[in-house]
Amino acid sequence: MGQFEVGARRGNAPVRVSQTTTVVGFLLSVTFACGLVIAVAHVLNQRFIAPVYDVVANLTAFGCAVAASSLLGHPVPAMLSAVAILCWLVLARRTILDRRRRPSEDRSEESPSTDSN
């Protein structure tokens, strides 16, 4: 018997592989659920403006998580990651709007006043 063929068989798949797949699915679900909780908390915190690098990194990570979970046949982690992507898109919009608003405020503070005595 090979490394993964320990114990009884269930159909064509050894039991250990089936158990490993279940554990991997559970761990992915917990990981992505935690990421989703963080993303939702950021969305609910109306004052939170995510840095651009944070938005890009999280969209990339959760996009890869959806793809990997889907390829592994783990629908729950894939769905959790997809919802996290929606949250990060909301945060991306908030960041973009904040960056558009800020330069105009910064310029008005830096430029000398046109009012003279």
Secondary structure as GFF3:
##gff-version 3
##sequence-region A 1 117
A	DSSP	beta_strand	9	10	.	.	.	ID=ss1
A	DSSP	beta_strand	13	14	.	.	.	ID=ss2
A	DSSP	alpha_helix	15	44	.	.	.	ID=ss3
A	DSSP	alpha_helix	52	72	.	.	.	ID=ss4
A	DSSP	alpha_helix	75	110	.	.	.	ID=ss5
###
